[in-house]
Amino acid sequence: MAALLRFEAATVISLAAYLTLKSLTSHPQAPMALAMEILFALLGGLGLLAAGHGFANGRNYGRAPAVLANLIALGVSIFQFQAHLWFLATPLALIALITTGLALSIIPE
């Protein structure tokens, strides 16, 4: 479980890094919106890292953020399905469903 959350965190932080690099090589139309998107991606990635740390140490504090983040990811995948982006939506939905199910079923002792 902790490995899945760390993988998700690495993915979200990588997306923030990509957006940062992309913004340096282009001229965004809404730079403040892009800056906030990057900030929220970094905060989300750090939150997923903290949730993974909680699961790795057998604590309960990682459960709610893990479930919330993956339910958001599931909603994003639904929009991707509606846009016919199957190649993006399918892996995102699978990872979100698996992680949500594990987060709800694994109870630390």
N, C-alpha and C positions, 0 to 999 in steps of 0.2 A: 504494500500500500504506500509506504513512504517513497519507494522508488517511482511509482506512478506520479505522485505529487511532485517529486523533484524533477521528473521529466517534463511535466506540465509547466512547472516554474521556469525551467530552462528554455522551453519553447516560447513562453510569454516574454521573458527577458530578451531572448533573441529577436523577437518581433519588435520590441522597443528599440533595440540596437539598430535593426534594419531601418526602421522609420527615422531614426536619428541620422544615419548615414544618407538615406535617401533625401532627407530634407536639406542636407548640406550640398547635395549635388543638383538640386532643382529649386524652383521658386514656388513654394506653397502659397496658395491663395488665402489661406486662413492660418497664419503661423501660430497664433495663440491657441487655436483649437488643436492643432497638431502637437504643440508643446504639452497641452493638457492630456492628450491621448497618450503621448509618450510617458508622462508622469504617472498616469493611472495604470499603464501597462507595467511600469517598474514596480509600483506599489502592489499590484495584483500578483506579480511574480514573487515579490518578497513575502507576501501573505501566503502564497502556496508553499514557499520554502519553509515558513514557520509552521504551517499545517503538517508538512512532511516531517519536520523535526518533532512535532508533537506525537505523531503516529509512531515514529521510530523509537521514542522514549516511553511509549505506552501511556500517553496522557490523553485526556479527552478534549483538550482545547483545540485540537486540529480538526475535529469532526465537522463542526458547523461551517467553518470557512471552506472546507473541502467540498461539502455538499453544495453550498451556495455557489461557489465558483463553477462547479461542474453542471449545475442546473442552468447557469447563465450560458455556459458553453453549449449545452443542449439546445437552448433557444437560438443561439447563433447558428447552429447546424441546421435547424429547421428553416431559417431564412435562406441558408445556402442551398438547401434542397429545393426551395421554392424558386430560386434563381437558376436551377438546373446545374449547379456546381457540385455534381455528385462526387467527383474525385477529392474535393475538400470536405464536403459534408459527411461522407461516410466514415472516414477515420476519426474525425472530431466527435461524431455521435457515438461511435464505439468506445472511444477512450472515456468520454464523459459518462456514458452509461455504466461501464465497468467500474470506474473510480467511484461514482456515486453509490453503486451497489455495495462495493467493498467498504466505503466509508460508513454506510449505514449498518453493515453486518458485523464488522470487526469491533468488538468491545474489549477495551483494555482490562486487564485483571487488576 
